[in-house]
Amino acid sequence: GSGRRNRARMKELLSAVFDGLGAGSGRSKVWSSLIARPEFAYLRSAEQDYVGAQSEGAPHGSFPTAAKNAGLLAQFLPQAPRCPLCGGLMHRNGMTVDHKDEKAKGGSSANTNARMVHPICNSDREINEREAAATGN
């Protein structure tokens, strides 16, 4: 499927982002360097759509797709559910129920001990909780 075709491209994009941030560059500088690279030229149109969605628009005009998407994100992203272990956004099809107090250590099956987390975070729970405690999240 498309996942296999895009995996290398996504890996390259994320590596460039992490390399830039790891080198101490700010988000704006990382973004500018990304859209300047030919292999990430497709990101320029996304930026143009975003900037276009921020404009005032035409009186009595219909919303362009970019404005609809920007409005949706602006309204719902702040209240989107986040994984309590990693802090990342969660999709309704990408979460699992976790015991807050581990079952192996006597944690109950009551709803008050349940929380929704990413499946991978649930698998790597001990590592994630150690990191969260170290960073204060």
N, C-alpha and C positions, 0 to 999 in steps of 0.2 A: 504494500500500500504506500500511500504518500509519506507515512512516517519514516520509512527506510530511505526514501529519496531526500527527505528534508533533514534527516538527523545530522549529517555532516555540515550542512549549512547552518543549522541552529548551533551546533557545537562551535563552529568558527565565530559566529556572532557573539555567543556568550563568552567565549574566550577573550574576544576583543574587548567586551564590556568589562569583564573582571580584570583583565590586564590593565586597562586604563584606570579603573577605580583603585586597583591595588598599587598603582604607581603614584597615587595621590591626586589624580586629575578629578575635577568636579564633574557632575552630571552633564553640564552644558558642554564642557570641553570634550568629554567622551562622545557625546552625541554628535558634535561637529566633526570629530575625527571619523566617526562611523559613516556619516552620510557623504563624506568626501571620498571614501574608498569605492572604487567601481563595483566591487562585489556586493556592496550594500546600497547601491543606487536606488533600489526599490523603496528604501526607507524615506527617501526625499519626498515621494508622493504622499506618504503617510503624514509627514510633517506639514506639507502644504494643505492637506485636508484638515488637519488639526487647526492650523492658523486660520484657514477659511471658515471653519466652524465657529471661531471666536469673534468673527466680524458681526456687525449689527444686522446684516441681512436686509432683504428688500421689504418695503412696506407691503402688506397684504400678500406676501410671497409664501410659497410652500417651503417647508424645511428641506434642505438638501440632506442627503444621507449622512454626510460627515457631521452636520449639526445635530441630527437625531442621535447619532452614536455618542457625540461629546456630551449631550444633555443626559443621556442614559447613564454614562459613566460618572458624570459629575454628581448625579443624584444618588446612585446606588452603590458606587464603589466604597464610599466611607462606611456604609453599613453592611458591607459584605461580610459573611462569616470568615473568621480566621482560625487557623489551627492553633490551639493553645500551646503546642509543643514547639513549633517552629515560627509561628507568627505569620505564615504565608496564607494567601487567600485560598478558600476552599470552594470547590464546585460540588453541587449536590450529588454528582455521580462519582466523586473522588474523595469519599470520606468513609470512615468506619467508626464503630463505637469502641471506646477504650475505657478501661477502669481507671478512674483517678487514683484510687488506692489499689495497687496491684492485687489481682486475684491470688497470685502465688504468696502474697504476704497477708492474706486474710481479707482483702477488699471484697465488699459485698456486691450483689447483683442488683441492688436498689437503684432506682432512677437517679437518686442524688449522688451516686458514685459514677454515673455515666457522663462521658463527654465525647464529642465528635472530633476526630483527628484525621490527618492524612494516613492512608494505609502504610506508607513507607515510614512515617514518623512513629507509628505504633510499633513497627518492626524494630526501629532504631531508638526506642523510647529512652533507654538508659543514657545513651550518648546525647540525645537532644535535651534531656532534663539536666544533665551535667553542664552543657553549654548554656542553657537558659539561666541556670543558677549563677554561673560565672559572669554572665553579662547583665544580670538583674532583670531579665524579661520574664 
